[in-house]
Amino acid sequence: MRGKVLHLGTVSLVYVLAPPCEAVFDRDYELGTRGVLMLADRGRLRARGRDIALRAPNLVLVRPGADQLTLTLTLDEPESEFVYISFPASISAGIPLPSGPTRAIDTVIEPQLMRPLFRLLVSLTLKSVEDVVESSLRFSVAEAIRAVVHLAMQHTEAGASLHSRARNAIALDLGNPLLNTGTLAQRLGVAPRRLQNEFSRHGTTVQREVRRARAEALAHARNEDPTAELLELGRAFGFTSRSSVYRALREVEEPQAGV
């Protein structure tokens, strides 16, 4: 069995290449505020626990929580690969995940869809921190993890409302400074006016929802890494100036101050 561990800021990745075996992981109670993403390219994943959001043979997604969790990985190929990722709640912020006593969603995710992201995460894990600028790699890892979470949850969207699908699409594309009603409508395959009307029925607008999602994700990320340079952090969520970053943080913090 061979492996590699990479710690980047608040994200930890473990890559393992193993012969046929069965491995069991128990979430540390001290990591209760963190999510877990486990991917297997060859081998089957099984999981049990109350915080599991999604289960597939090649993926398990665990929402941040404090409940007891056991992940069992069954490796039945001559050489199986898997990646275990522990990440802060800020990475999955804005992506709707099953919560409370909701039963885990069981699904099947086509390997050809997940494999490119799996290979990307493996290649990042195998890098040495000394060989790269840590901050830029940290954001790359966070965006890759976010993309996997969103791709996995999209498999549960059959029958979801346009408003729900739009919010999911916004959560995935926060780093795009050109995200607006037109680009979002094009991505969802609907007319801009129809999208505007859908958000109006929910008492808001597309741009207001984009601002809210960006501000909350930025605030979460800042809390996870208070030493990060604010403008660099803001750019990861679509902000283009220092003033827009400070304005977004004020919008999130002022209502909390009044509570």
C-alpha positions as CSV (number, residue, x, y, z in Angstrom):
1,M,0.0,0.0,0.0
2,R,1.3,3.4,-1.0
3,G,0.0,6.8,-0.1
4,K,0.6,10.6,0.1
5,V,-0.9,13.2,2.5
6,L,-1.1,16.9,1.5
7,H,-2.2,19.6,4.0
8,L,-3.1,23.0,2.3
9,G,-4.4,25.5,4.8
10,T,-7.8,24.1,6.0
11,V,-7.9,21.3,3.4
12,S,-6.4,17.9,3.9
13,L,-6.1,15.3,1.1
14,V,-5.0,11.7,1.4
15,Y,-4.2,9.6,-1.7
16,V,-3.8,5.8,-1.5
17,L,-2.9,3.2,-4.0
18,A,-3.7,-0.2,-2.5
19,P,-4.1,-3.9,-3.2
20,P,-7.4,-5.7,-2.5
21,C,-8.4,-5.0,1.1
22,E,-11.1,-3.3,3.3
23,A,-10.3,-0.1,5.0
24,V,-12.5,1.6,7.7
25,F,-12.4,5.3,8.6
26,D,-14.0,6.9,11.6
27,R,-14.5,10.6,11.7
28,D,-12.6,12.3,14.5
29,Y,-15.1,14.1,16.8
30,E,-12.7,17.1,16.8
31,L,-13.4,17.4,13.0
32,G,-17.2,17.7,13.5
33,T,-17.4,21.0,11.7
34,R,-15.8,19.6,8.5
35,G,-17.1,17.8,5.5
36,V,-15.6,14.6,4.0
37,L,-15.4,13.7,0.4
38,M,-14.2,10.2,-0.6
39,L,-13.6,9.2,-4.2
40,A,-12.6,5.8,-5.6
41,D,-11.5,5.2,-9.2
42,R,-11.2,1.4,-8.8
43,G,-13.0,-0.2,-5.8
44,R,-16.3,0.2,-4.1
45,L,-17.3,2.6,-1.3
46,R,-19.8,1.9,1.5
47,A,-20.7,4.3,4.3
48,R,-23.1,4.5,7.2
49,G,-23.7,7.4,9.5
50,R,-26.3,10.2,10.0
51,D,-24.2,13.0,8.3
52,I,-23.9,11.2,4.9
53,A,-25.5,13.4,2.2
54,L,-24.8,11.2,-0.9
55,R,-23.6,7.7,-1.6
56,A,-22.5,6.2,-4.8
57,P,-20.2,3.2,-5.6
58,N,-17.4,5.6,-6.4
59,L,-18.2,8.6,-4.2
60,V,-19.3,9.4,-0.6
61,L,-20.1,12.9,0.4
62,V,-20.5,13.7,4.1
63,R,-21.9,17.1,5.2
64,P,-20.2,18.9,8.1
65,G,-21.6,17.6,11.4
66,A,-20.7,16.0,14.7
67,D,-22.5,12.6,14.5
68,Q,-20.6,9.3,14.6
69,L,-19.5,8.3,11.1
70,T,-18.0,5.2,9.6
71,L,-16.7,4.9,6.1
72,T,-15.8,1.5,4.7
73,L,-13.8,1.2,1.5
74,T,-13.8,-2.2,-0.3
75,L,-10.9,-2.5,-2.7
76,D,-11.3,-5.5,-5.0
77,E,-9.1,-4.6,-7.9
78,P,-5.4,-5.6,-8.2
79,E,-4.5,-1.9,-7.7
80,S,-7.2,0.5,-6.4
81,E,-7.0,4.2,-6.0
82,F,-8.9,6.5,-3.7
83,V,-8.7,10.0,-2.3
84,Y,-10.0,11.0,1.1
85,I,-10.6,14.7,1.5
86,S,-11.4,16.6,4.7
87,F,-12.6,20.2,4.0
88,P,-14.1,23.2,5.9
89,A,-17.8,23.9,5.6
90,S,-17.0,27.1,3.6
91,I,-16.2,25.0,0.5
92,S,-19.7,23.6,0.3
93,A,-21.4,26.8,1.4
94,G,-24.3,27.7,-0.9
95,I,-24.7,24.2,-2.3
96,P,-27.9,22.7,-1.0
97,L,-27.1,19.4,0.9
98,P,-29.6,17.1,2.6
99,S,-29.8,18.1,6.3
100,G,-31.3,17.0,9.5
101,P,-32.6,13.4,9.7
102,T,-32.9,13.2,5.9
103,R,-31.8,9.8,4.7
104,A,-28.7,9.7,2.5
105,I,-29.3,9.9,-1.2
106,D,-28.1,6.8,-3.0
107,T,-27.2,7.3,-6.6
108,V,-24.9,6.2,-9.4
109,I,-22.4,8.6,-10.9
110,E,-20.9,7.7,-14.2
111,P,-17.2,7.0,-13.8
112,Q,-16.4,8.9,-17.0
113,L,-17.9,12.1,-15.5
114,M,-16.0,11.8,-12.2
115,R,-12.7,10.5,-13.5
116,P,-11.2,13.8,-14.8
117,L,-11.8,15.5,-11.5
118,F,-10.5,12.5,-9.6
119,R,-7.3,12.6,-11.7
120,L,-7.0,16.3,-11.0
121,L,-7.3,15.9,-7.3
122,V,-4.8,13.0,-7.4
123,S,-2.3,15.1,-9.3
124,L,-2.7,18.0,-6.8
125,T,-2.3,15.7,-3.8
126,L,1.0,14.3,-5.3
127,K,2.5,17.7,-5.6
128,S,4.9,19.1,-3.0
129,V,3.9,22.3,-1.2
130,E,7.4,23.5,-1.6
131,D,7.1,23.3,-5.4
132,V,4.1,25.6,-5.7
133,V,2.8,28.8,-4.3
134,E,0.6,27.4,-1.5
135,S,-2.2,30.0,-1.7
136,S,-2.8,29.5,-5.4
137,L,-2.8,25.7,-5.1
138,R,-5.1,26.0,-2.1
139,F,-7.7,27.8,-4.2
140,S,-7.3,25.3,-7.0
141,V,-8.0,22.4,-4.6
142,A,-11.0,24.2,-3.1
143,E,-12.5,24.8,-6.5
144,A,-11.9,21.2,-7.6
145,I,-13.6,19.9,-4.4
146,R,-16.5,22.3,-4.9
147,A,-16.9,21.1,-8.5
148,V,-17.1,17.5,-7.4
149,V,-19.7,18.3,-4.7
150,H,-21.8,20.2,-7.2
151,L,-21.5,17.5,-9.8
152,A,-22.5,14.9,-7.3
153,M,-25.5,16.8,-6.1
154,Q,-26.7,17.5,-9.7
155,H,-27.5,13.8,-10.0
156,T,-30.3,14.5,-7.4
157,E,-31.8,17.4,-9.3
158,A,-34.3,15.6,-11.4
159,G,-37.6,17.3,-10.9
160,A,-36.1,20.2,-9.0
161,S,-37.5,23.7,-9.5
162,L,-35.9,26.2,-11.7
163,H,-35.1,28.3,-8.7
164,S,-33.4,25.4,-7.0
165,R,-31.3,24.6,-10.1
166,A,-30.4,28.2,-10.5
167,R,-29.2,28.5,-6.9
168,N,-27.1,25.4,-7.4
169,A,-25.6,26.8,-10.6
170,I,-24.8,30.1,-8.8
171,A,-23.1,28.2,-6.0
172,L,-20.8,26.4,-8.4
173,D,-19.9,29.5,-10.4
174,L,-19.2,32.1,-7.7
175,G,-15.7,32.6,-9.0
176,N,-16.9,33.9,-12.3
177,P,-17.0,37.7,-12.3
178,L,-19.3,37.7,-15.4
179,L,-22.0,35.7,-13.6
180,N,-25.3,37.5,-14.2
181,T,-28.9,36.8,-15.3
182,G,-28.0,36.3,-19.0
183,T,-25.1,33.9,-18.5
184,L,-27.0,32.0,-15.8
185,A,-30.1,31.7,-18.0
186,Q,-27.9,30.4,-20.9
187,R,-26.4,27.8,-18.7
188,L,-29.8,26.6,-17.5
189,G,-31.3,26.6,-21.0
190,V,-34.1,29.1,-20.3
191,A,-34.9,32.7,-21.3
192,P,-33.6,35.5,-19.1
193,R,-37.1,36.8,-18.5
194,R,-38.3,33.5,-17.3
195,L,-35.4,33.3,-14.9
196,Q,-36.1,36.8,-13.6
197,N,-39.7,36.0,-13.1
198,E,-38.8,32.8,-11.1
199,F,-36.6,34.8,-8.7
200,S,-39.3,37.5,-8.4
201,R,-41.7,34.8,-7.2
202,H,-39.3,34.1,-4.4
203,G,-39.0,37.8,-3.5
204,T,-35.5,38.4,-4.9
205,T,-33.4,38.8,-8.0
206,V,-30.6,36.9,-9.7
207,Q,-28.0,39.6,-8.9
208,R,-29.2,39.9,-5.3
209,E,-28.8,36.1,-4.9
210,V,-25.4,36.2,-6.5
211,R,-24.3,38.9,-4.1
212,R,-25.7,37.1,-1.1
213,A,-24.0,33.8,-2.0
214,R,-20.7,35.4,-2.7
215,A,-20.7,37.4,0.5
216,E,-21.6,34.4,2.6
217,A,-19.0,32.2,0.9
218,L,-16.4,34.9,1.4
219,A,-17.2,35.3,5.1
220,H,-17.0,31.6,5.6
221,A,-13.6,31.4,3.9
222,R,-12.3,34.4,5.9
223,N,-13.3,32.7,9.2
224,E,-11.5,29.5,8.1
225,D,-8.3,31.4,7.1
226,P,-8.2,34.8,8.9
227,T,-4.6,35.4,7.7
228,A,-5.5,35.2,4.0
229,E,-5.0,38.3,1.9
230,L,-8.5,39.7,1.4
231,L,-8.4,40.7,-2.2
232,E,-6.9,37.3,-3.2
233,L,-9.6,35.6,-1.2
234,G,-12.3,37.7,-2.7
235,R,-11.2,36.9,-6.3
236,A,-11.9,33.2,-5.6
237,F,-15.5,34.2,-5.2
238,G,-15.9,36.7,-8.1
239,F,-15.0,40.0,-6.4
240,T,-12.8,42.2,-8.5
241,S,-11.8,45.0,-6.1
242,R,-10.8,45.5,-2.5
243,S,-13.8,47.8,-2.0
244,S,-16.3,45.2,-3.2
245,V,-14.7,42.7,-0.8
246,Y,-15.1,45.0,2.2
247,R,-18.6,46.0,1.2
248,A,-19.6,42.3,1.0
249,L,-18.2,41.5,4.4
250,R,-20.1,44.5,5.9
251,E,-23.3,43.2,4.4
252,V,-22.8,39.9,6.1
253,E,-21.5,41.2,9.4
254,E,-24.0,44.1,10.0
255,P,-27.1,41.9,10.3
256,Q,-25.3,39.6,12.8
257,A,-24.2,42.6,14.9
258,G,-27.9,43.6,15.2
259,V,-29.0,40.2,16.5
